Amino acid sequence: MSTPACAKLERLLNLTAALLATERLLPASEIASKVAGYADGKAAFRRTFERDKKELREMGIPLTTGTVPGTDPPVEGYRIHPRDYYLDDPDLAPDERAALHLAARTVRLEGASVETAFWALGGRPPGGDPAQELAVIPFSEHLATLYRAISDRCVVSFRHRGEPRSVEPVRLHFARGHWYLGGHDRVRAAWRHFRLDRIAEPVVGDAGGFVPRQAPAASLERPPWEMGAESWTAQIHVDADVADWALGQVSQDTRHERRLDGSLLLHLPVANADALVDFVLGLLDRAELVGPSELRAKLLERVRACAGSAQPVTTSAVTATALEPHAPPPATSAPSRPRRLTSTERMHRLLQLIPWVADRGGATLAEITERFDYPPDGLLDDLQQVVFMVGVPPYTPDALIEVEVADGFVQINFADYFGKPLRLTPPQAVALLAAATGLFRLTGDSALERGLAKLARTLGVNPVETLEIRLGDATSEALGTLQQGCRDLRPAAIRYYSYDRDAVTDRVIEPYRTFAHEGAWYVRAFCRRSGQERTFRLDRVTAAELLDESFVAPPGPIAATVWDPPPDSPWVELALEGPAQWVLDYYPASRVVWEGPICRARLPVGGIAWLERLLLRLGSAAQVIGGGSLPPEPGAAAARRILARYGE
């Protein structure tokens, strides 16, 4: 007798087969009477059928509904159209599939499982050591929806910063740590970019709703102060010790003059004055906005307001118990148990492995287990006790799948309705395309290029038009040098601008691993200057040179740690009004409490200069209400230094 889990799996497979094999809409009454596995009784059938429909849709199985022709009163019917279900074979060569799998393991989109996509592509490539993760791309809840709109040429409507927009979507960009949608804005009658985390309530229109327009070139490569409707040319004088770093933050063709003392005069085109002020204040008192006078006045107005809102840092009156944790504590580890798949996980694998085994004339149990990540103790039972009983009505021997297992070799016949694998879901597709596009931009690997082109052609998209992935900003020279140092185990002499402490230092590091995280490149290394492991952000490395010596790398995997504040690190407690509450999305708050519209958050402080910049940017929308190991009035003190630089 079948277990409940096996009975459910068998019923779901039978339902999928019946809906794929039919050329008409099947009413629920016919499904209840003909599809094997449903209990007698209308109420019992309806409850089970509703759950089954939900699970099929969650697996990405395209369940079509409509009114059964000729019914009065109207009766709803169901089918799975083969054109919506089947994934055409992209005909990947072994090296192309291996290159795509390497991309999926090294460039990860948070919240999306790319591994499952390979079940539809013939399973995981055999062999190979686990690859070290190279980059993490943040997830956006709108990615799958907008990818579908792009691939189907659907107009999408949404609210962006509260304003209604109607857009012909063409491209998804990942740049500077954020996702953007690029397309023709019908409301503005112009090409626009929209940050996905500022999009709300997206609604996708009908397929084929527009003809794509050509995107303008490299519009997202511009710095923030060049993106807007204003028109200025700013002159900024930058001190010598941070001149190289500042030059790396602006466009490569920016007009500039190097002074004899090593300082820099930048001439920046400005279309967004507020963004330009943010950039200059990020340099604290090491830079001066010389002109024009209108921009200089805007900067000084903000700095004066910050200097005038001085509040001493005190120990917060809010106790630790009064503040709610911003994130739940990590779960305690439980004893490991043999992995068991749910019926949905088993079905997803079976729908992909059945056509693969049938098409190649058979495969060994060991090969199927490895390629489709199927626990060995469950695979044989599911093949012989579940798949063997699956078919289409009337479930006569000629209508059932035939499974033969002899000496560990599996053959599957009479499964024409499962002749092709299930198509990739939009989350799977965009995650795999993003991983492959991002890695190809770094490596230029020919096998990956061919595999990406074949996969995109099968999915009906043009990867060059649809996706642009920039994993991080770093000078190619510094990144290439330190990647070579990781490979050859050679130390490097670097000049580093510590943004948190506003200090430039020369140091020797032993680089272990480079990686990208949320739009920036990093290197994990042992720093001989500090005598400890450190993570260095590569766009702050202004010079790097390998030394003619070697070092021994630490054993085991190297963690991709961006910053792990020690328990005794300084902290600050801020009262944040609405305009400043974006801080919670960008920085790790250890504790948060809400008092009406005001949020009180406790943040770890990497360096006083980091806190000074943050307070200058937030202005009057944030107040320091407590802190540990901090100087008094950090924001006001920085503001007074800047005012002194401007002669006030």
C-alpha positions in Angstrom: 0.0 0.0 0.0 1.4 3.4 -0.9 2.4 5.9 1.8 0.4 9.2 1.8 3.4 11.0 0.4 3.8 8.5 -2.5 0.0 8.6 -3.1 0.1 12.3 -3.4 3.1 12.2 -5.7 1.4 9.6 -7.9 -1.8 11.7 -8.0 0.1 14.9 -9.0 2.0 13.1 -11.8 -1.3 11.6 -13.1 -3.0 15.0 -13.0 -0.1 16.6 -14.9 -0.1 13.8 -17.5 -3.8 14.0 -18.0 -3.8 17.8 -18.5 -0.8 17.6 -20.9 -2.3 14.8 -23.0 -5.7 16.5 -23.5 -6.4 18.8 -26.4 -9.4 20.4 -24.7 -10.3 21.9 -21.4 -11.2 19.3 -18.8 -14.0 20.1 -16.3 -13.3 19.3 -12.7 -16.1 16.7 -12.7 -14.2 14.8 -15.5 -10.9 15.1 -13.6 -12.6 13.7 -10.5 -14.0 10.7 -12.3 -11.1 9.8 -14.6 -7.7 10.9 -13.0 -6.4 8.3 -10.6 -5.8 9.1 -7.0 -8.7 11.3 -6.0 -11.0 10.3 -3.2 -14.8 9.8 -3.7 -17.1 12.7 -2.7 -17.3 16.2 -4.1 -16.1 18.0 -1.0 -13.1 15.8 -0.6 -12.2 16.1 -4.2 -12.6 19.9 -4.2 -10.2 20.3 -1.2 -7.6 18.0 -2.7 -7.9 19.5 -6.2 -7.5 23.1 -5.0 -4.3 22.1 -3.1 -3.0 20.3 -6.2 -3.6 23.2 -8.5 -1.7 25.5 -6.1 1.3 23.1 -5.9 1.4 22.8 -9.7 1.5 26.5 -10.1 4.2 26.9 -7.4 6.4 24.5 -9.4 6.0 26.6 -12.5 3.6 24.3 -14.3 1.5 26.5 -16.5 -2.1 25.5 -15.6 -4.5 27.1 -18.1 -8.1 27.7 -17.2 -11.1 28.7 -19.2 -14.8 28.1 -19.9 -15.5 24.7 -21.4 -17.1 25.3 -24.8 -20.8 24.6 -25.0 -21.6 24.6 -21.3 -24.6 26.5 -20.0 -24.3 27.6 -17.2 -20.5 28.1 -17.9 -18.2 25.4 -16.5 -14.5 26.0 -15.8 -12.1 23.7 -17.4 -8.3 23.0 -17.1 -5.4 21.9 -19.3 -1.7 22.3 -19.6 -0.8 23.5 -23.1 2.4 21.8 -24.3 3.7 25.0 -25.8 3.7 26.6 -22.4 5.1 23.5 -20.6 7.9 22.1 -22.7 11.4 23.4 -22.7 13.1 22.9 -26.1 16.5 21.3 -25.9 19.1 24.0 -26.1 21.6 21.4 -27.4 24.3 22.3 -24.9 27.7 20.8 -25.5 29.3 19.3 -22.3 31.7 22.2 -21.9 28.9 24.7 -22.4 26.7 23.1 -19.7 29.7 22.9 -17.4 30.5 26.6 -18.0 26.8 27.5 -17.2 26.9 25.4 -14.1 30.2 27.0 -12.9 28.5 30.4 -13.4 25.5 29.4 -11.3 27.8 28.2 -8.5 30.0 31.3 -8.5 27.6 34.1 -9.1 24.5 33.8 -6.9 21.3 35.7 -7.0 19.9 35.8 -3.5 16.6 34.1 -2.9 16.6 32.1 -6.2 17.6 28.5 -6.7 19.6 28.1 -9.9 20.6 24.5 -9.2 17.0 23.3 -9.9 17.2 24.9 -13.4 19.9 22.3 -14.4 17.4 19.5 -13.9 15.7 20.8 -17.0 19.1 21.0 -18.8 20.1 17.4 -18.2 21.0 17.6 -14.6 24.2 18.8 -12.9 27.4 18.1 -14.8 29.2 15.1 -13.3 32.4 15.6 -11.2 34.2 18.7 -10.3 35.0 20.3 -7.0 32.7 22.8 -5.4 33.4 26.2 -6.8 34.2 29.2 -4.6 31.5 31.8 -4.6 32.6 34.8 -6.5 29.7 37.3 -6.2 26.3 37.7 -4.6 23.7 39.8 -6.4 20.8 41.1 -4.2 17.4 39.8 -4.9 14.4 42.0 -5.9 10.8 40.8 -5.6 10.0 42.3 -9.0 12.7 40.6 -11.0 10.7 37.6 -12.2 7.7 39.8 -13.1 9.7 42.3 -15.1 11.7 39.5 -16.8 8.5 38.0 -18.0 7.3 41.4 -19.2 10.5 41.9 -21.1 10.6 38.5 -22.7 6.9 38.6 -23.7 7.0 42.3 -24.8 4.4 43.3 -22.3 3.8 46.9 -21.2 4.1 47.2 -17.4 2.4 49.7 -15.2 3.6 50.6 -11.7 4.1 53.3 -9.2 7.5 54.8 -8.9 8.1 57.0 -5.9 4.3 57.3 -5.7 3.9 58.4 -9.3 2.1 56.2 -11.9 4.2 55.1 -14.8 3.5 53.0 -18.0 6.7 51.6 -19.4 7.8 49.5 -22.4 10.4 47.4 -20.6 13.6 46.4 -22.5 16.4 45.7 -20.1 17.2 44.8 -16.5 20.5 46.3 -15.2 22.4 45.5 -12.1 24.9 48.3 -11.4 26.3 50.0 -8.3 24.6 47.4 -6.0 21.1 48.0 -7.3 18.7 46.6 -9.9 17.2 49.0 -12.5 14.6 48.6 -15.2 15.3 50.4 -18.5 12.6 51.1 -21.0 10.5 53.7 -22.8 8.4 55.6 -20.3 5.1 56.4 -22.1 4.1 59.0 -19.5 7.4 61.0 -20.1 7.8 60.0 -23.8 11.4 59.2 -23.2 13.8 56.4 -22.1 14.1 56.1 -18.3 15.7 53.9 -15.7 13.8 52.9 -12.5 15.3 51.4 -9.4 13.4 48.2 -8.6 13.3 48.8 -4.9 11.3 52.1 -5.7 8.7 50.3 -7.9 5.4 49.3 -6.3 2.3 47.5 -7.6 3.6 46.3 -11.0 0.9 45.2 -13.4 1.9 43.3 -16.6 -0.2 43.9 -19.8 -0.8 41.6 -22.7 2.0 39.9 -24.6 3.2 41.6 -27.7 2.1 45.0 -26.5 5.0 47.0 -28.0 7.9 46.9 -30.4 11.2 47.5 -28.4 13.1 50.7 -28.9 16.8 50.9 -28.9 18.3 51.8 -25.5 20.7 54.8 -25.2 24.3 53.8 -24.7 25.9 53.5 -21.3 23.4 55.8 -19.5 23.7 53.9 -16.2 27.5 54.3 -16.2 27.2 58.0 -15.3 27.7 58.9 -11.7 24.6 60.1 -9.7 25.3 63.8 -10.1 25.1 63.5 -13.9 21.6 62.0 -13.8 18.9 64.7 -13.6 17.5 67.7 -15.3 19.8 70.5 -14.0 22.8 71.9 -15.8 26.0 73.0 -14.0 29.7 72.6 -14.2 31.3 72.3 -10.8 34.9 72.9 -9.8 36.1 70.8 -6.9 39.5 71.1 -5.3 40.7 67.8 -3.7 43.6 67.3 -1.4 46.6 65.3 -2.6 46.3 62.4 -0.2 42.8 61.4 -1.5 43.2 62.8 -5.1 43.7 59.3 -6.7 40.7 57.8 -4.9 38.5 60.8 -5.9 39.6 60.5 -9.5 38.5 56.9 -9.5 35.0 57.8 -8.4 34.3 60.1 -11.4 33.9 59.4 -15.1 37.1 58.4 -16.9 36.9 61.3 -19.3 36.3 63.9 -16.5 38.3 67.0 -17.1 40.8 67.6 -14.3 44.1 69.4 -13.5 46.8 67.9 -11.3 48.6 70.6 -9.2 52.3 70.6 -8.3 51.5 69.6 -4.7 49.6 66.5 -6.0 46.1 68.0 -5.3 43.4 67.8 -8.0 41.0 70.3 -9.5 38.0 68.4 -10.9 35.6 69.9 -13.5 32.3 67.9 -13.2 29.2 68.2 -15.3 26.3 68.3 -12.8 22.6 67.5 -13.5 21.7 66.7 -9.9 23.0 69.2 -7.3 22.0 67.2 -4.2 23.9 64.2 -5.5 27.0 66.4 -6.2 26.8 67.8 -2.6 26.7 64.3 -1.2 29.8 63.4 -3.2 31.8 66.4 -2.0 30.7 66.0 1.6 31.9 62.4 1.4 35.4 63.8 1.2 34.8 65.7 4.5 37.3 68.6 4.9 39.7 67.1 2.3 37.8 68.8 -0.6 36.3 72.2 -1.3 33.5 73.0 -3.8 34.9 76.0 -5.4 32.0 76.9 -7.7 29.6 77.8 -9.1 28.4 79.9 -6.2 24.9 78.4 -6.3 26.2 74.9 -5.6 28.6 76.1 -3.0 25.8 77.9 -1.2 23.7 74.7 -1.3 26.5 72.7 0.3 27.2 75.3 3.0 23.5 75.6 3.9 23.5 71.8 4.7 26.7 71.9 6.6 25.6 75.0 8.7 22.4 73.2 9.6 24.4 70.1 10.7 26.8 72.3 12.7 23.9 74.0 14.4 22.1 70.8 15.5 24.9 69.7 17.8 23.9 67.2 20.5 26.3 65.5 22.8 26.6 61.7 22.6 25.4 60.1 25.7 24.7 56.6 26.8 21.3 55.8 25.4 18.4 55.8 27.9 16.8 53.0 25.9 17.9 49.7 27.4 18.8 46.7 25.3 15.7 44.9 26.5 13.5 47.8 25.3 14.8 47.6 21.8 13.5 44.9 19.5 16.0 42.9 17.4 16.1 44.0 13.8 16.5 40.4 12.7 15.7 37.1 14.4 18.6 35.4 16.2 20.1 32.5 14.3 18.4 29.2 14.9 20.3 26.7 17.0 21.8 23.9 15.2 19.9 20.6 15.2 21.4 17.1 14.9 21.8 16.2 11.2 19.3 13.8 9.8 19.1 11.9 6.5 17.7 14.3 3.9 14.1 13.6 2.8 12.5 15.2 -0.1 8.9 16.5 0.0 6.4 15.2 -2.6 6.7 18.5 -4.5 10.5 18.3 -4.6 10.3 14.7 -5.7 7.9 15.5 -8.5 9.9 18.5 -9.7 12.9 16.2 -10.2 10.9 13.4 -11.7 9.4 15.7 -14.3 12.9 16.6 -15.4 14.7 13.2 -15.2 12.0 11.2 -17.0 12.5 12.8 -20.4 16.3 12.8 -19.9 16.4 9.1 -19.2 13.9 8.2 -21.9 15.7 10.3 -24.5 19.1 8.8 -24.0 17.8 5.2 -23.8 18.6 4.7 -20.1 21.0 5.7 -17.4 22.5 4.2 -14.2 20.9 4.8 -10.9 24.2 6.4 -9.7 24.2 8.8 -12.7 20.6 9.9 -12.1 21.3 10.4 -8.4 24.2 12.6 -9.0 22.8 14.7 -11.9 19.4 15.3 -10.3 20.4 15.5 -6.6 18.0 12.6 -5.8 18.7 10.7 -2.5 19.7 7.2 -3.5 17.4 5.5 -0.9 14.3 7.2 -2.5 15.0 7.1 -6.2 14.5 3.4 -6.8 11.3 3.3 -4.7 9.9 6.3 -6.6 10.7 4.8 -10.0 9.3 1.4 -9.3 6.4 2.3 -6.9 5.3 5.7 -8.2 6.3 6.4 -11.8 5.5 2.8 -12.8 1.8 3.5 -11.8 1.6 6.8 -13.7 -0.2 7.3 -17.0 -3.3 8.7 -18.6 -6.9 7.5 -18.4 -8.0 4.7 -18.7 -4.7 3.5 -17.1 -4.5 0.3 -19.1 -1.0 -1.2 -19.5 -0.5 0.6 -22.8 -1.3 3.9 -21.2 1.1 3.6 -18.2 4.8 4.6 -18.1 7.0 1.6 -18.3 10.0 1.5 -15.9 12.7 -1.2 -16.1 15.5 -1.4 -13.6 18.1 -4.2 -14.1 21.6 -4.3 -12.5 21.4 -0.7 -11.6 20.4 0.5 -15.1 17.2 2.3 -15.6 15.1 2.5 -18.8 11.8 4.5 -19.2 9.3 4.0 -22.0 5.8 5.1 -23.0 6.1 8.5 -21.4 5.4 10.7 -24.5 3.5 13.3 -22.5 6.7 13.8 -20.5 8.8 13.8 -23.6 10.4 17.2 -22.8 11.4 18.7 -19.5 9.4 21.4 -17.8 10.4 24.9 -18.9 12.4 27.2 -16.5 10.3 29.4 -14.3 11.0 33.2 -14.6 13.0 33.2 -11.3 15.1 30.3 -12.5 15.7 31.9 -15.9 16.6 35.3 -14.7 18.9 33.9 -12.0 20.8 31.7 -14.5 21.0 34.4 -17.1 22.3 36.9 -14.6 24.9 34.5 -13.3 26.1 33.6 -16.8 26.1 37.2 -18.0 27.9 38.5 -14.9 30.7 35.8 -15.1 31.1 36.2 -18.9 31.7 39.9 -18.4 34.7 38.9 -16.2 36.1 35.9 -17.9 35.1 36.2 -21.6 35.0 32.3 -21.6 34.0 31.1 -25.1 32.2 28.0 -23.8 30.1 30.2 -21.4 29.4 32.6 -24.3 28.1 29.8 -26.5 26.1 28.2 -23.7 24.6 31.5 -22.8 23.6 32.2 -26.4 22.0 28.8 -26.8 20.1 29.1 -23.5 18.9 32.6 -24.3 17.7 31.5 -27.8 15.7 28.6 -26.2 14.2 31.0 -23.7 13.3 33.5 -26.5 15.4 36.4 -25.2 18.4 38.3 -26.3 20.8 38.4 -23.3 22.7 41.5 -24.7 19.4 43.4 -24.8 17.7 41.9 -21.7 20.4 41.9 -19.0 23.4 43.9 -18.1 25.3 42.8 -15.0 28.1 44.8 -13.5 29.3 42.9 -10.4 31.3 45.7 -9.0 33.5 48.7 -9.5 37.2 48.4 -9.3 40.2 49.5 -11.4 40.9 46.6 -13.7 44.6 46.9 -12.8 44.1 46.5 -9.0 41.5 43.7 -9.5 43.7 41.8 -12.0 46.8 42.2 -9.8 45.2 40.9 -6.7 43.4 38.1 -8.5 46.8 37.0 -9.7 48.2 37.3 -6.2 45.4 34.9 -5.0 46.2 32.4 -7.7 50.0 32.5 -7.2 50.0 33.1 -3.4 52.1 36.2 -3.7 51.8 39.1 -1.3 51.0 42.6 -2.6 52.0 46.1 -1.6 48.9 48.3 -1.8 48.0 51.9 -1.1 44.6 52.0 0.5 42.1 54.7 1.3 40.2 53.7 4.5 36.9 55.3 3.9 35.6 54.6 7.4 38.6 56.3 9.1 39.4 58.8 6.3 43.1 57.7 6.1 45.5 56.7 3.4 48.0 54.0 4.3 50.6 51.8 2.6 50.5 48.2 3.6 51.5 44.7 2.5 48.7 42.1 2.3 48.6 38.3 1.6 45.5 38.1 -0.7 43.4 34.9 -0.3 40.2 35.6 -2.3 38.6 38.3 -4.4 34.8 38.5 -4.5 32.0 40.9 -5.4 29.1 41.9 -3.1 26.2 44.2 -3.8 28.1 46.2 -6.5 31.6 46.4 -5.1 34.7 44.2 -5.4 36.6 43.1 -2.3 39.7 41.1 -1.4 40.0 39.0 1.7 43.7 39.0 2.9 46.0 38.9 5.9 47.3 42.4 6.6 50.9 42.5 7.8 50.4 46.0 9.1 47.6 45.1 11.5 48.6 41.4 12.0 45.0 40.3 11.3 42.7 39.2 8.5 41.0 42.1 6.8 38.7 42.7 3.9 39.6 45.6 1.6 37.3 47.2 -0.9 39.0 47.4 -4.2 37.7 50.7 -5.5 39.7 52.2 -2.5 42.9 50.5 -3.6 44.7 53.2 -5.5 47.9 51.2 -6.2 48.8 47.5 -6.1 52.0 45.7 -6.9 52.9 42.0 -6.4 56.0 41.2 -4.4 58.6 38.7 -5.5 57.9 36.3 -2.6 55.2 33.8 -1.6 53.0 33.0 1.4 51.0 30.0 2.6 47.2 30.4 2.4 45.2 29.3 5.4 43.5 25.9 5.3 39.9 25.5 4.4 37.5 27.8 2.6 37.9 31.5 2.8 34.7 33.3 3.9 33.4 36.1 1.8 33.1 38.5 4.7 32.6 42.1 3.9 32.6 43.4 7.5 32.2 41.5 10.7 32.3 44.1 13.6 33.9 42.9 16.8 31.7 42.8 19.9 33.5 45.8 21.4 33.3 48.0 18.3 31.8 51.5 18.6 28.1 51.9 18.1 25.6 54.7 17.6 22.0 55.0 18.4 20.0 57.3 16.0 16.5 58.6 16.0 15.5 58.5 12.4 12.6 60.5 10.8 11.0 59.4 7.6 13.5 60.9 5.1 16.4 59.2 6.9 14.9 55.7 7.4 16.5 54.4 4.2 19.4 53.8 6.6 17.7 50.5 7.7 17.9 49.1 4.2 21.6 49.9 3.7 23.3 49.3 7.1 23.0 46.4 9.6 21.0 47.6 12.6 21.5 45.4 15.7 18.4 46.8 17.4 15.4 48.8 16.2 12.4 50.2 18.1 9.5 52.3 16.7 7.9 55.2 18.5 5.1 56.3 16.1 6.7 57.6 12.9 10.2 57.8 14.5 12.6 54.9 14.4 15.4 54.4 16.9 18.2 52.2 15.5 21.5 51.0 16.9 24.2 50.7 14.3 27.8 49.4 14.5 30.4 52.0 13.6 33.3 51.0 11.5 35.0 54.3 11.9 34.3 57.9 13.0 34.7 59.3 9.5 32.0 56.9 8.3 29.6 58.2 11.0 30.5 61.8 10.2 29.6 61.3 6.5 26.4 59.6 7.4 25.3 62.4 9.8 26.2 65.0 7.2 24.1 63.3 4.6 21.1 62.7 6.9 21.1 66.3 8.2 18.2 67.2 10.5 16.3 64.0 9.8 18.6 62.1 12.2 19.6 62.7 15.8 22.3 61.0 17.8 20.7 59.8 21.0 23.4 57.5 22.3 26.6 55.7 21.5 29.5 53.8 22.8 33.2 54.8 22.3 32.3 57.8 20.3 33.6 61.4 20.4 31.0 64.1 21.4 28.9 65.6 18.6 30.5 63.7 15.7 28.3 65.2 13.0 28.6 68.8 14.3 32.4 68.4 14.7 32.8 67.3 11.1 30.5 70.2 10.0 32.7 72.7 11.9 35.9 71.4 10.2 34.3 71.7 6.8 33.1 75.2 7.5 36.7 76.1 8.6 37.9 74.8 5.2 35.5 77.3 3.6 36.7 80.1 5.8 33.7 80.3 8.2 
